[in-house]
Amino acid sequence: MNKILYLLVIFQFANCKQSADKELRSKRIVENKIINNQKKLGDTIHGDFNNDLITDYMEIINNNSDKIINIFLGSSAGKFDLVKNFSISNDDFSEVENPLQNFFISKGKPGEIIYGASCCANFKTTETYYYKFFKNNWFLFKTSVSNVEGDFIPAISIEINDLSKSIDGKVATNKTEYNIEITKLKRNNLEHLLNYDKKYRTAYKNKTLKFVNTLGFDELAEMTYFIPITEANVNSYNDIAFYNSFTKDGNNSSIFLLKKIIHQFPDRVVAYLNLGDSYWANENKEQAEIVYKKYIEIMKTQNKDLSKIPQRVFERIK
């Protein structure tokens, strides 16, 4: 009897071990398949491209005359399905030299695909296309062209598209969706303007501006596109430029915004003072001196109290 029990225990142990070994082999097979599949991929970009909170990826295949982009959407089961592919050639760009040699593609916000080209050296031009996902496709929403100027600060022009051109070249009428998107973006940018004005004021008072997120070039370009600088809001924009300069790396984007303010209001004297200070902090002392002199000139022209000119201005233009 004891011998029979012993044999049963040995038999069960052997079965358990065999099952465990089988499970381990299956797991290794799956892992190897994943690794092999990954090795077969070209350059890949990961992100949530259809705004479903699941990671997707794009595969970039380089051909002689174009690039093929394959879009794979992920599922909750961990599978990826090829749902769309499109090609990009030099003819898809108008502002950048040798665009395919200087091509980039990236994830944006959830539900976005961004691609473009950027060339060359210090005074580079960047041409960027933004696509949004809806109706099971990605439609062109925004294009932007950025040209770095002599002060190494970009000038950015934005065009909002009507969501009629898909990423794979199809044409659709999406007027309702476009109007909804425009309304939402205007509202969001107005809230952004008001919130940052309030947030910056509080942080400045508490001496914590260096811990506040900097408003970057793209954010300010979009904000001033949807909420243009006017007499009614120029004070808010000027304050944002001033406070933003105290955030980490904020001087560059503050210069960008102050130049826009001065373009719209060329006699706004305080903007010249702030711009000169940002150039100086940015180690562009030559440009700072030019702006400070313009500031003094406008102070005199407008019969302002010259005693209010900060002493640092005179010290920096000697």
C-alpha positions as CSV (number, residue, x, y, z in Angstrom):
1,M,0.0,0.0,0.0
2,N,2.8,2.4,0.9
3,K,4.5,1.6,-2.3
4,I,1.4,2.4,-4.3
5,L,1.1,5.8,-2.6
6,Y,4.7,6.5,-3.2
7,L,4.3,5.8,-6.9
8,L,1.2,8.0,-7.1
9,V,3.1,10.9,-5.5
10,I,6.0,10.5,-7.9
11,F,3.6,10.3,-10.9
12,Q,1.8,13.5,-9.8
13,F,5.1,15.3,-9.2
14,A,6.3,14.3,-12.7
15,N,3.1,15.5,-14.2
16,C,3.3,18.9,-12.4
17,K,7.0,19.3,-13.5
18,Q,6.1,18.4,-17.1
19,S,3.2,21.0,-17.1
20,A,5.5,23.6,-15.6
21,D,8.2,22.9,-18.2
22,K,5.6,23.0,-21.0
23,E,4.3,26.4,-19.7
24,L,7.8,27.7,-19.4
25,R,8.6,26.6,-23.0
26,S,5.4,28.2,-24.3
27,K,6.3,31.4,-22.5
28,R,9.8,31.4,-24.1
29,I,8.3,30.7,-27.5
30,V,6.0,33.8,-27.2
31,E,8.9,35.9,-25.9
32,N,11.1,34.8,-28.8
33,K,8.3,35.6,-31.3
34,I,8.0,39.1,-29.8
35,I,11.8,39.7,-29.9
36,N,12.0,38.4,-33.5
37,N,9.1,40.6,-34.6
38,Q,10.8,43.6,-33.0
39,K,14.0,42.8,-34.8
40,K,12.2,42.9,-38.2
41,L,10.8,46.4,-37.6
42,G,12.4,49.5,-39.2
43,D,12.6,52.7,-37.2
44,T,9.6,53.0,-35.0
45,I,7.7,55.7,-33.1
46,H,5.4,54.7,-30.2
47,G,2.4,56.7,-28.9
48,D,-1.3,56.8,-28.5
49,F,-2.2,57.7,-32.1
50,N,-6.0,57.1,-32.0
51,N,-6.7,58.4,-28.5
52,D,-7.8,55.1,-26.9
53,L,-5.2,55.1,-24.1
54,I,-3.5,52.1,-25.7
55,T,0.1,52.2,-27.1
56,D,0.4,52.1,-30.9
57,Y,3.4,52.4,-33.1
58,M,4.5,53.6,-36.5
59,E,7.1,51.9,-38.7
60,I,9.2,54.0,-41.0
61,I,10.5,52.3,-44.2
62,N,13.1,54.2,-46.2
63,N,12.9,54.0,-50.0
64,N,15.1,55.8,-52.6
65,S,12.5,58.5,-53.4
66,D,10.1,58.5,-50.5
67,K,9.4,57.1,-47.0
68,I,6.6,54.6,-46.3
69,I,4.9,55.0,-42.9
70,N,3.0,52.0,-41.5
71,I,0.6,52.7,-38.7
72,F,-0.1,49.8,-36.3
73,L,-2.8,50.2,-33.6
74,G,-2.6,48.3,-30.4
75,S,-5.3,46.4,-28.6
76,S,-6.1,45.6,-25.0
77,A,-5.0,42.0,-25.9
78,G,-1.5,43.2,-26.7
79,K,-1.9,42.7,-30.5
80,F,-0.9,45.3,-33.1
81,D,-2.8,45.6,-36.4
82,L,-1.7,47.4,-39.5
83,V,-4.5,49.9,-40.2
84,K,-3.0,52.5,-42.5
85,N,0.1,53.3,-44.5
86,F,1.1,56.4,-46.4
87,S,4.1,57.7,-48.3
88,I,6.0,61.0,-48.0
89,S,8.2,62.4,-50.7
90,N,10.2,65.6,-51.2
91,D,7.2,67.1,-53.1
92,D,5.2,67.1,-49.8
93,F,7.3,70.0,-48.5
94,S,7.8,73.5,-49.8
95,E,10.0,75.4,-47.4
96,V,12.8,73.0,-46.4
97,E,15.9,71.9,-48.4
98,N,16.3,68.2,-48.9
99,P,13.3,67.4,-46.7
100,L,13.6,63.6,-46.7
101,Q,17.2,63.9,-45.5
102,N,16.0,66.0,-42.7
103,F,12.7,64.3,-42.0
104,F,11.2,63.7,-38.5
105,I,8.0,62.1,-37.3
106,S,6.7,62.0,-33.7
107,K,3.7,61.6,-31.5
108,G,1.9,64.7,-30.3
109,K,-1.0,64.7,-27.9
110,P,-3.1,61.5,-27.8
111,G,-4.8,61.2,-31.2
112,E,-2.2,63.1,-33.1
113,I,0.5,62.3,-35.6
114,I,3.2,65.0,-36.4
115,Y,5.7,64.9,-39.1
116,G,8.0,67.5,-40.8
117,A,11.5,68.4,-41.9
118,S,14.1,70.8,-40.4
119,C,17.2,72.2,-42.1
120,C,19.9,73.5,-41.7
121,A,22.5,74.7,-39.2
122,N,21.8,77.7,-36.9
123,F,19.3,79.6,-39.1
124,K,17.2,76.6,-39.7
125,T,13.7,76.3,-41.3
126,T,11.2,73.8,-39.9
127,E,8.1,72.8,-41.7
128,T,5.6,70.7,-39.6
129,Y,2.3,69.0,-40.3
130,Y,-0.2,68.1,-37.6
131,Y,-2.9,65.4,-38.1
132,K,-5.8,64.6,-35.8
133,F,-7.6,61.2,-35.5
134,F,-11.3,60.8,-36.0
135,K,-13.6,58.8,-38.3
136,N,-11.0,56.1,-38.4
137,N,-8.4,58.3,-40.1
138,W,-6.0,61.1,-39.5
139,F,-6.8,64.5,-41.0
140,L,-4.5,67.5,-41.5
141,F,-5.4,70.1,-38.9
142,K,-2.4,72.5,-38.7
143,T,0.7,73.4,-40.5
144,S,3.5,75.5,-39.2
145,V,6.7,77.0,-40.6
146,S,9.4,78.2,-38.3
147,N,12.4,80.3,-39.5
148,V,15.2,81.0,-37.0
149,E,16.2,84.7,-37.3
150,G,19.4,86.6,-36.7
151,D,18.8,86.7,-33.0
152,F,18.5,82.9,-33.0
153,I,14.8,83.2,-32.1
154,P,12.3,81.6,-34.5
155,A,9.5,83.4,-36.3
156,I,6.6,80.9,-36.5
157,S,3.7,81.1,-38.9
158,I,0.6,78.9,-38.4
159,E,-2.1,77.8,-40.8
160,I,-5.2,76.0,-39.5
161,N,-6.5,73.5,-42.1
162,D,-10.1,72.4,-42.5
163,L,-9.6,68.7,-41.7
164,S,-10.5,67.8,-45.3
165,K,-7.2,66.0,-46.3
166,S,-6.4,62.7,-44.7
167,I,-2.9,61.4,-44.0
168,D,-3.2,58.8,-46.8
169,G,-4.4,61.4,-49.4
170,K,-8.1,61.0,-49.2
171,V,-10.5,64.0,-49.2
172,A,-13.5,64.4,-46.9
173,T,-15.9,67.1,-45.8
174,N,-15.5,67.5,-42.1
175,K,-17.0,71.0,-41.6
176,T,-18.9,70.2,-38.5
177,E,-15.8,68.6,-36.8
178,Y,-13.7,71.5,-37.9
179,N,-16.0,74.1,-36.4
180,I,-16.1,72.2,-33.1
181,E,-12.3,71.9,-33.1
182,I,-11.9,75.6,-33.8
183,T,-14.3,76.6,-31.0
184,K,-12.6,74.3,-28.6
185,L,-9.1,75.6,-29.4
186,K,-10.2,79.3,-29.1
187,R,-11.7,78.5,-25.7
188,N,-8.7,76.5,-24.5
189,N,-6.2,79.2,-25.6
190,L,-8.2,81.9,-23.9
191,E,-8.3,79.8,-20.7
192,H,-4.5,79.2,-21.1
193,L,-3.9,82.9,-21.4
194,L,-5.9,83.8,-18.3
195,N,-4.7,80.9,-16.2
196,Y,-1.0,81.6,-17.0
197,D,-1.4,85.3,-16.2
198,K,-2.9,84.4,-12.8
199,K,-0.5,81.5,-12.2
200,Y,2.6,83.6,-13.0
201,R,1.5,86.5,-10.8
202,T,1.0,84.2,-7.9
203,A,4.4,82.5,-8.4
204,Y,6.2,85.8,-8.9
205,K,4.7,87.0,-5.6
206,N,5.8,83.8,-3.9
207,K,9.2,83.8,-5.6
208,T,8.6,80.4,-7.1
209,L,8.6,81.2,-10.8
210,K,11.7,79.1,-11.5
211,F,9.5,76.0,-10.6
212,V,6.7,76.9,-13.0
213,N,6.5,75.4,-16.5
214,T,7.8,77.7,-19.2
215,L,5.5,78.6,-22.0
216,G,7.3,77.5,-25.2
217,F,7.4,78.8,-28.7
218,D,4.7,76.5,-30.1
219,E,2.3,77.2,-27.3
220,L,2.7,81.0,-27.6
221,A,2.5,80.8,-31.4
222,E,-0.8,79.0,-31.1
223,M,-2.1,81.2,-28.3
224,T,-1.4,84.4,-30.3
225,Y,-3.0,82.9,-33.4
226,F,-6.3,82.0,-31.7
227,I,-6.2,85.0,-29.3
228,P,-4.5,87.8,-31.3
229,I,-2.7,90.5,-29.4
230,T,-5.1,93.5,-29.1
231,E,-5.4,96.7,-27.0
232,A,-7.7,94.7,-24.7
233,N,-5.2,92.0,-23.9
234,V,-1.8,93.4,-24.5
235,N,-1.2,94.0,-20.8
236,S,-1.8,90.3,-20.1
237,Y,0.5,89.3,-22.9
238,N,3.2,91.7,-21.7
239,D,2.9,90.4,-18.1
240,I,3.2,86.8,-19.3
241,A,6.3,87.6,-21.3
242,F,7.8,89.3,-18.3
243,Y,7.0,86.5,-15.8
244,N,7.9,83.8,-18.3
245,S,11.4,85.1,-18.6
246,F,12.0,84.1,-14.9
247,T,11.0,80.5,-15.5
248,K,13.6,77.9,-16.5
249,D,14.8,78.6,-20.1
250,G,12.0,81.1,-20.4
251,N,14.0,84.0,-21.9
252,N,13.9,82.6,-25.5
253,S,10.1,82.2,-25.7
254,S,9.7,85.6,-23.9
255,I,11.7,87.3,-26.6
256,F,9.5,85.5,-29.2
257,L,6.4,87.0,-27.5
258,L,7.8,90.4,-26.9
259,K,8.7,90.7,-30.6
260,K,5.1,89.9,-31.4
261,I,3.9,92.6,-29.0
262,I,6.2,95.2,-30.4
263,H,5.2,94.3,-34.0
264,Q,1.6,94.9,-33.1
265,F,2.3,97.9,-30.8
266,P,5.6,99.5,-31.9
267,D,5.4,102.3,-29.3
268,R,4.8,100.1,-26.3
269,V,7.7,101.3,-24.3
270,V,7.7,98.7,-21.5
271,A,7.9,95.9,-24.0
272,Y,11.3,97.3,-25.2
273,L,12.6,97.3,-21.6
274,N,11.5,93.7,-21.1
275,L,12.9,92.6,-24.4
276,G,16.3,94.2,-23.7
277,D,16.4,92.5,-20.3
278,S,15.6,89.1,-21.9
279,Y,18.3,89.6,-24.6
280,W,20.8,90.5,-21.9
281,A,19.9,87.5,-19.8
282,N,20.2,85.4,-22.9
283,E,23.8,86.6,-23.4
284,N,22.9,88.5,-26.6
285,K,24.3,91.8,-25.4
286,E,24.6,93.3,-28.8
287,Q,20.9,93.0,-29.5
288,A,20.1,94.0,-25.9
289,E,22.0,97.3,-26.4
290,I,20.1,98.1,-29.6
291,V,16.7,97.5,-27.9
292,Y,17.7,99.5,-24.8
293,K,18.6,102.5,-27.0
294,K,15.2,102.2,-28.7
295,Y,13.6,102.1,-25.3
296,I,15.3,105.3,-24.2
297,E,14.4,106.9,-27.6
298,I,10.7,106.1,-27.1
299,M,10.8,107.3,-23.5
300,K,12.0,110.7,-24.8
301,T,9.6,110.8,-27.7
302,Q,6.7,110.1,-25.4
303,N,7.9,112.7,-22.9
304,K,8.1,110.0,-20.2
305,D,9.9,110.6,-16.9
306,L,13.5,109.7,-17.7
307,S,14.3,109.3,-14.1
308,K,12.2,106.1,-14.2
309,I,14.7,104.4,-16.6
310,P,16.4,101.7,-14.6
311,Q,20.1,102.4,-13.9
312,R,21.0,99.0,-15.4
313,V,19.9,100.2,-18.8
314,F,22.5,103.0,-18.8
315,E,25.2,100.7,-17.5
316,R,24.6,98.2,-20.3
317,I,24.8,100.6,-23.2
318,K,28.1,102.2,-22.2
